[in-house]
């Protein structure tokens, strides 16, 4: 006896959901790991990997997502970005400083000039993007 078509699709849908959850979970763990390594390694960003981890955990594991957004160091930054696309000034300053240090490290390495210039342009665009994001929450911008 064969199964009805609806049951087959239901099982395929469940398998697809499990596969997607597993993919997002693995990607989130990998992103968070890279982000933590990025705290100590120049040229390896932290914030973007932590934000990616938060997104992946929101799709796969509510428990890990809640732990991440309740983290004393990363939680406010994640929620500020997710809700308002806000990057606070101290974080902008820290990111710009670390990007500048990374650029200096690149320039003192024996890489080709074209590689140094390409990386420098990318880092400059990254700094411009960071500083183009608002740093105040929408409620703070309203006039009374």
CNS distance restraints for C-alpha pairs under 8 A (distance, minus, plus):
assign (resid   3 and name CA) (resid   7 and name CA) 6.54 0.50 0.50
assign (resid   3 and name CA) (resid   8 and name CA) 6.86 0.50 0.50
assign (resid   4 and name CA) (resid   8 and name CA) 6.78 0.50 0.50
assign (resid   5 and name CA) (resid   9 and name CA) 6.37 0.50 0.50
assign (resid   6 and name CA) (resid  10 and name CA) 6.05 0.50 0.50
assign (resid   7 and name CA) (resid  11 and name CA) 6.19 0.50 0.50
assign (resid   8 and name CA) (resid  12 and name CA) 6.16 0.50 0.50
assign (resid   9 and name CA) (resid  13 and name CA) 5.96 0.50 0.50
assign (resid  10 and name CA) (resid  14 and name CA) 6.23 0.50 0.50
assign (resid  11 and name CA) (resid  15 and name CA) 6.13 0.50 0.50
assign (resid  12 and name CA) (resid  16 and name CA) 6.05 0.50 0.50
assign (resid  13 and name CA) (resid  17 and name CA) 6.14 0.50 0.50
assign (resid  14 and name CA) (resid  18 and name CA) 6.16 0.50 0.50
assign (resid  15 and name CA) (resid  19 and name CA) 6.05 0.50 0.50
assign (resid  16 and name CA) (resid  20 and name CA) 6.08 0.50 0.50
assign (resid  17 and name CA) (resid  21 and name CA) 6.09 0.50 0.50
assign (resid  18 and name CA) (resid  22 and name CA) 6.06 0.50 0.50
assign (resid  19 and name CA) (resid  23 and name CA) 6.07 0.50 0.50
assign (resid  20 and name CA) (resid  24 and name CA) 6.11 0.50 0.50
assign (resid  20 and name CA) (resid  60 and name CA) 7.82 0.50 0.50
assign (resid  21 and name CA) (resid  25 and name CA) 5.94 0.50 0.50
assign (resid  21 and name CA) (resid  59 and name CA) 6.64 0.50 0.50
assign (resid  21 and name CA) (resid  60 and name CA) 4.57 0.50 0.50
assign (resid  21 and name CA) (resid  61 and name CA) 7.81 0.50 0.50
assign (resid  22 and name CA) (resid  26 and name CA) 6.05 0.50 0.50
assign (resid  22 and name CA) (resid  60 and name CA) 7.01 0.50 0.50
assign (resid  23 and name CA) (resid  27 and name CA) 6.03 0.50 0.50
assign (resid  24 and name CA) (resid  28 and name CA) 5.86 0.50 0.50
assign (resid  24 and name CA) (resid  56 and name CA) 4.81 0.50 0.50
assign (resid  24 and name CA) (resid  57 and name CA) 6.67 0.50 0.50
assign (resid  24 and name CA) (resid  59 and name CA) 6.43 0.50 0.50
assign (resid  24 and name CA) (resid  60 and name CA) 5.65 0.50 0.50
assign (resid  25 and name CA) (resid  29 and name CA) 6.20 0.50 0.50
assign (resid  25 and name CA) (resid  56 and name CA) 6.26 0.50 0.50
assign (resid  25 and name CA) (resid  57 and name CA) 6.06 0.50 0.50
assign (resid  25 and name CA) (resid  59 and name CA) 7.91 0.50 0.50
assign (resid  25 and name CA) (resid  60 and name CA) 5.41 0.50 0.50
assign (resid  25 and name CA) (resid  61 and name CA) 6.84 0.50 0.50
assign (resid  26 and name CA) (resid  30 and name CA) 6.10 0.50 0.50
assign (resid  27 and name CA) (resid  31 and name CA) 5.95 0.50 0.50
assign (resid  27 and name CA) (resid  53 and name CA) 7.13 0.50 0.50
assign (resid  27 and name CA) (resid  56 and name CA) 6.62 0.50 0.50
assign (resid  28 and name CA) (resid  32 and name CA) 6.04 0.50 0.50
assign (resid  28 and name CA) (resid  52 and name CA) 6.77 0.50 0.50
assign (resid  28 and name CA) (resid  53 and name CA) 4.03 0.50 0.50
assign (resid  28 and name CA) (resid  54 and name CA) 6.99 0.50 0.50
assign (resid  28 and name CA) (resid  55 and name CA) 7.63 0.50 0.50
assign (resid  28 and name CA) (resid  56 and name CA) 4.90 0.50 0.50
assign (resid  28 and name CA) (resid  57 and name CA) 5.81 0.50 0.50
assign (resid  29 and name CA) (resid  33 and name CA) 6.09 0.50 0.50
assign (resid  29 and name CA) (resid  53 and name CA) 6.67 0.50 0.50
assign (resid  30 and name CA) (resid  34 and name CA) 6.18 0.50 0.50
assign (resid  30 and name CA) (resid  53 and name CA) 7.84 0.50 0.50
assign (resid  31 and name CA) (resid  35 and name CA) 6.01 0.50 0.50
assign (resid  31 and name CA) (resid  49 and name CA) 5.00 0.50 0.50
assign (resid  31 and name CA) (resid  50 and name CA) 6.50 0.50 0.50
assign (resid  31 and name CA) (resid  52 and name CA) 6.46 0.50 0.50
assign (resid  31 and name CA) (resid  53 and name CA) 5.28 0.50 0.50
assign (resid  32 and name CA) (resid  36 and name CA) 6.13 0.50 0.50
assign (resid  32 and name CA) (resid  49 and name CA) 6.02 0.50 0.50
assign (resid  32 and name CA) (resid  50 and name CA) 5.36 0.50 0.50
assign (resid  32 and name CA) (resid  52 and name CA) 7.92 0.50 0.50
assign (resid  32 and name CA) (resid  53 and name CA) 5.43 0.50 0.50
assign (resid  33 and name CA) (resid  37 and name CA) 6.26 0.50 0.50
assign (resid  34 and name CA) (resid  38 and name CA) 6.02 0.50 0.50
assign (resid  34 and name CA) (resid  44 and name CA) 7.91 0.50 0.50
assign (resid  34 and name CA) (resid  46 and name CA) 7.42 0.50 0.50
assign (resid  34 and name CA) (resid  49 and name CA) 6.69 0.50 0.50
assign (resid  35 and name CA) (resid  39 and name CA) 6.71 0.50 0.50
assign (resid  35 and name CA) (resid  44 and name CA) 7.64 0.50 0.50
assign (resid  35 and name CA) (resid  45 and name CA) 6.54 0.50 0.50
assign (resid  35 and name CA) (resid  46 and name CA) 4.14 0.50 0.50
assign (resid  35 and name CA) (resid  47 and name CA) 6.77 0.50 0.50
assign (resid  35 and name CA) (resid  48 and name CA) 7.58 0.50 0.50
assign (resid  35 and name CA) (resid  49 and name CA) 4.91 0.50 0.50
assign (resid  35 and name CA) (resid  50 and name CA) 5.68 0.50 0.50
assign (resid  36 and name CA) (resid  40 and name CA) 7.61 0.50 0.50
assign (resid  36 and name CA) (resid  46 and name CA) 6.48 0.50 0.50
assign (resid  37 and name CA) (resid  41 and name CA) 6.31 0.50 0.50
assign (resid  37 and name CA) (resid  44 and name CA) 7.68 0.50 0.50
assign (resid  37 and name CA) (resid  46 and name CA) 7.72 0.50 0.50
assign (resid  38 and name CA) (resid  42 and name CA) 6.85 0.50 0.50
assign (resid  38 and name CA) (resid  43 and name CA) 7.61 0.50 0.50
assign (resid  38 and name CA) (resid  44 and name CA) 4.61 0.50 0.50
assign (resid  38 and name CA) (resid  45 and name CA) 5.27 0.50 0.50
assign (resid  38 and name CA) (resid  46 and name CA) 4.94 0.50 0.50
assign (resid  39 and name CA) (resid  44 and name CA) 7.74 0.50 0.50
assign (resid  39 and name CA) (resid  45 and name CA) 7.45 0.50 0.50
assign (resid  39 and name CA) (resid  46 and name CA) 5.94 0.50 0.50
assign (resid  42 and name CA) (resid  98 and name CA) 7.28 0.50 0.50
assign (resid  42 and name CA) (resid 101 and name CA) 7.50 0.50 0.50
assign (resid  42 and name CA) (resid 102 and name CA) 5.56 0.50 0.50
assign (resid  43 and name CA) (resid  99 and name CA) 7.17 0.50 0.50
assign (resid  43 and name CA) (resid 102 and name CA) 5.19 0.50 0.50
assign (resid  45 and name CA) (resid  49 and name CA) 7.00 0.50 0.50
assign (resid  46 and name CA) (resid  50 and name CA) 6.23 0.50 0.50
assign (resid  47 and name CA) (resid  51 and name CA) 6.07 0.50 0.50
assign (resid  48 and name CA) (resid  52 and name CA) 6.10 0.50 0.50
assign (resid  49 and name CA) (resid  53 and name CA) 6.05 0.50 0.50
assign (resid  50 and name CA) (resid  54 and name CA) 6.16 0.50 0.50
assign (resid  50 and name CA) (resid  74 and name CA) 7.75 0.50 0.50
assign (resid  50 and name CA) (resid  78 and name CA) 7.88 0.50 0.50
assign (resid  51 and name CA) (resid  55 and name CA) 6.30 0.50 0.50
assign (resid  51 and name CA) (resid  78 and name CA) 6.10 0.50 0.50
assign (resid  52 and name CA) (resid  56 and name CA) 6.16 0.50 0.50
assign (resid  53 and name CA) (resid  57 and name CA) 5.97 0.50 0.50
assign (resid  54 and name CA) (resid  58 and name CA) 6.06 0.50 0.50
assign (resid  54 and name CA) (resid  65 and name CA) 5.83 0.50 0.50
assign (resid  54 and name CA) (resid  68 and name CA) 6.75 0.50 0.50
assign (resid  54 and name CA) (resid  69 and name CA) 7.55 0.50 0.50
assign (resid  54 and name CA) (resid  78 and name CA) 7.35 0.50 0.50
assign (resid  55 and name CA) (resid  59 and name CA) 6.58 0.50 0.50
assign (resid  56 and name CA) (resid  60 and name CA) 6.26 0.50 0.50
assign (resid  57 and name CA) (resid  61 and name CA) 4.95 0.50 0.50
assign (resid  57 and name CA) (resid  62 and name CA) 6.52 0.50 0.50
assign (resid  57 and name CA) (resid  64 and name CA) 6.03 0.50 0.50
assign (resid  57 and name CA) (resid  65 and name CA) 4.90 0.50 0.50
assign (resid  58 and name CA) (resid  62 and name CA) 5.91 0.50 0.50
assign (resid  58 and name CA) (resid  65 and name CA) 5.47 0.50 0.50
assign (resid  61 and name CA) (resid  65 and name CA) 6.18 0.50 0.50
assign (resid  62 and name CA) (resid  66 and name CA) 5.98 0.50 0.50
assign (resid  63 and name CA) (resid  67 and name CA) 6.28 0.50 0.50
assign (resid  64 and name CA) (resid  68 and name CA) 6.13 0.50 0.50
assign (resid  65 and name CA) (resid  69 and name CA) 6.24 0.50 0.50
assign (resid  66 and name CA) (resid  70 and name CA) 6.00 0.50 0.50
assign (resid  67 and name CA) (resid  71 and name CA) 6.14 0.50 0.50
assign (resid  68 and name CA) (resid  74 and name CA) 6.98 0.50 0.50
assign (resid  68 and name CA) (resid  75 and name CA) 6.09 0.50 0.50
assign (resid  69 and name CA) (resid  74 and name CA) 6.66 0.50 0.50
assign (resid  69 and name CA) (resid  75 and name CA) 3.83 0.50 0.50
assign (resid  69 and name CA) (resid  76 and name CA) 6.96 0.50 0.50
assign (resid  69 and name CA) (resid  78 and name CA) 6.43 0.50 0.50
assign (resid  69 and name CA) (resid  79 and name CA) 6.81 0.50 0.50
assign (resid  70 and name CA) (resid  74 and name CA) 7.76 0.50 0.50
assign (resid  70 and name CA) (resid  75 and name CA) 5.01 0.50 0.50
assign (resid  70 and name CA) (resid  76 and name CA) 7.89 0.50 0.50
assign (resid  71 and name CA) (resid  75 and name CA) 4.81 0.50 0.50
assign (resid  72 and name CA) (resid  76 and name CA) 7.57 0.50 0.50
assign (resid  73 and name CA) (resid  77 and name CA) 7.89 0.50 0.50
assign (resid  74 and name CA) (resid  78 and name CA) 6.15 0.50 0.50
assign (resid  75 and name CA) (resid  79 and name CA) 6.24 0.50 0.50
assign (resid  76 and name CA) (resid  80 and name CA) 5.89 0.50 0.50
assign (resid  77 and name CA) (resid  81 and name CA) 6.21 0.50 0.50
assign (resid  77 and name CA) (resid  87 and name CA) 7.19 0.50 0.50
assign (resid  77 and name CA) (resid  88 and name CA) 7.89 0.50 0.50
assign (resid  78 and name CA) (resid  82 and name CA) 6.07 0.50 0.50
assign (resid  79 and name CA) (resid  83 and name CA) 5.85 0.50 0.50
assign (resid  79 and name CA) (resid  84 and name CA) 7.99 0.50 0.50
assign (resid  80 and name CA) (resid  84 and name CA) 5.62 0.50 0.50
assign (resid  80 and name CA) (resid  85 and name CA) 6.27 0.50 0.50
assign (resid  80 and name CA) (resid  86 and name CA) 5.36 0.50 0.50
assign (resid  80 and name CA) (resid  87 and name CA) 6.95 0.50 0.50
assign (resid  81 and name CA) (resid  85 and name CA) 4.07 0.50 0.50
assign (resid  81 and name CA) (resid  86 and name CA) 5.05 0.50 0.50
assign (resid  81 and name CA) (resid  87 and name CA) 6.53 0.50 0.50
assign (resid  84 and name CA) (resid 137 and name CA) 6.64 0.50 0.50
assign (resid  84 and name CA) (resid 138 and name CA) 7.41 0.50 0.50
assign (resid  85 and name CA) (resid 133 and name CA) 7.05 0.50 0.50
assign (resid  85 and name CA) (resid 134 and name CA) 7.17 0.50 0.50
assign (resid  86 and name CA) (resid 133 and name CA) 6.27 0.50 0.50
assign (resid  86 and name CA) (resid 134 and name CA) 5.18 0.50 0.50
assign (resid  86 and name CA) (resid 135 and name CA) 5.18 0.50 0.50
assign (resid  86 and name CA) (resid 136 and name CA) 6.48 0.50 0.50
assign (resid  86 and name CA) (resid 137 and name CA) 6.65 0.50 0.50
assign (resid  87 and name CA) (resid  91 and name CA) 6.59 0.50 0.50
assign (resid  87 and name CA) (resid  92 and name CA) 6.53 0.50 0.50
assign (resid  87 and name CA) (resid 130 and name CA) 7.38 0.50 0.50
assign (resid  87 and name CA) (resid 133 and name CA) 6.41 0.50 0.50
assign (resid  87 and name CA) (resid 134 and name CA) 6.36 0.50 0.50
assign (resid  87 and name CA) (resid 135 and name CA) 5.06 0.50 0.50
assign (resid  87 and name CA) (resid 136 and name CA) 7.88 0.50 0.50
assign (resid  88 and name CA) (resid  92 and name CA) 6.29 0.50 0.50
assign (resid  88 and name CA) (resid 134 and name CA) 7.81 0.50 0.50
assign (resid  88 and name CA) (resid 135 and name CA) 4.63 0.50 0.50
assign (resid  88 and name CA) (resid 136 and name CA) 6.95 0.50 0.50
assign (resid  89 and name CA) (resid  93 and name CA) 6.11 0.50 0.50
assign (resid  89 and name CA) (resid 135 and name CA) 5.98 0.50 0.50
assign (resid  90 and name CA) (resid  94 and name CA) 6.11 0.50 0.50
assign (resid  91 and name CA) (resid  95 and name CA) 5.95 0.50 0.50
assign (resid  92 and name CA) (resid  96 and name CA) 6.01 0.50 0.50
assign (resid  92 and name CA) (resid 130 and name CA) 6.41 0.50 0.50
assign (resid  92 and name CA) (resid 131 and name CA) 6.70 0.50 0.50
assign (resid  93 and name CA) (resid  97 and name CA) 6.09 0.50 0.50
assign (resid  94 and name CA) (resid  98 and name CA) 6.20 0.50 0.50
assign (resid  95 and name CA) (resid  99 and name CA) 6.02 0.50 0.50
assign (resid  95 and name CA) (resid 127 and name CA) 7.88 0.50 0.50
assign (resid  96 and name CA) (resid 100 and name CA) 6.08 0.50 0.50
assign (resid  96 and name CA) (resid 127 and name CA) 6.05 0.50 0.50
assign (resid  97 and name CA) (resid 101 and name CA) 6.23 0.50 0.50
assign (resid  98 and name CA) (resid 102 and name CA) 6.13 0.50 0.50
assign (resid  99 and name CA) (resid 103 and name CA) 6.17 0.50 0.50
assign (resid  99 and name CA) (resid 123 and name CA) 6.57 0.50 0.50
assign (resid  99 and name CA) (resid 127 and name CA) 7.57 0.50 0.50
assign (resid 100 and name CA) (resid 104 and name CA) 6.24 0.50 0.50
assign (resid 101 and name CA) (resid 105 and name CA) 6.21 0.50 0.50
assign (resid 102 and name CA) (resid 106 and name CA) 6.26 0.50 0.50
assign (resid 103 and name CA) (resid 107 and name CA) 6.29 0.50 0.50
assign (resid 103 and name CA) (resid 119 and name CA) 7.64 0.50 0.50
assign (resid 103 and name CA) (resid 120 and name CA) 6.19 0.50 0.50
assign (resid 103 and name CA) (resid 123 and name CA) 7.31 0.50 0.50
assign (resid 104 and name CA) (resid 108 and name CA) 6.41 0.50 0.50
assign (resid 105 and name CA) (resid 109 and name CA) 6.57 0.50 0.50
assign (resid 106 and name CA) (resid 111 and name CA) 7.67 0.50 0.50
assign (resid 106 and name CA) (resid 116 and name CA) 6.40 0.50 0.50
assign (resid 107 and name CA) (resid 111 and name CA) 7.80 0.50 0.50
assign (resid 107 and name CA) (resid 116 and name CA) 6.16 0.50 0.50
assign (resid 111 and name CA) (resid 115 and name CA) 6.46 0.50 0.50
assign (resid 111 and name CA) (resid 116 and name CA) 6.57 0.50 0.50
assign (resid 112 and name CA) (resid 116 and name CA) 6.35 0.50 0.50
assign (resid 113 and name CA) (resid 117 and name CA) 6.03 0.50 0.50
assign (resid 114 and name CA) (resid 118 and name CA) 6.00 0.50 0.50
assign (resid 115 and name CA) (resid 119 and name CA) 6.10 0.50 0.50
assign (resid 116 and name CA) (resid 120 and name CA) 6.03 0.50 0.50
assign (resid 117 and name CA) (resid 121 and name CA) 6.12 0.50 0.50
assign (resid 118 and name CA) (resid 122 and name CA) 6.26 0.50 0.50
assign (resid 119 and name CA) (resid 123 and name CA) 6.11 0.50 0.50
assign (resid 120 and name CA) (resid 124 and name CA) 6.02 0.50 0.50
assign (resid 121 and name CA) (resid 125 and name CA) 6.16 0.50 0.50
assign (resid 122 and name CA) (resid 126 and name CA) 6.20 0.50 0.50
assign (resid 123 and name CA) (resid 127 and name CA) 6.27 0.50 0.50
assign (resid 124 and name CA) (resid 128 and name CA) 6.21 0.50 0.50
assign (resid 125 and name CA) (resid 129 and name CA) 6.10 0.50 0.50
assign (resid 126 and name CA) (resid 130 and name CA) 6.21 0.50 0.50
assign (resid 127 and name CA) (resid 131 and name CA) 6.21 0.50 0.50
assign (resid 128 and name CA) (resid 132 and name CA) 6.02 0.50 0.50
assign (resid 129 and name CA) (resid 133 and name CA) 6.56 0.50 0.50
assign (resid 136 and name CA) (resid 140 and name CA) 6.17 0.50 0.50
assign (resid 136 and name CA) (resid 141 and name CA) 6.92 0.50 0.50
assign (resid 137 and name CA) (resid 141 and name CA) 6.89 0.50 0.50
assign (resid 138 and name CA) (resid 142 and name CA) 6.89 0.50 0.50
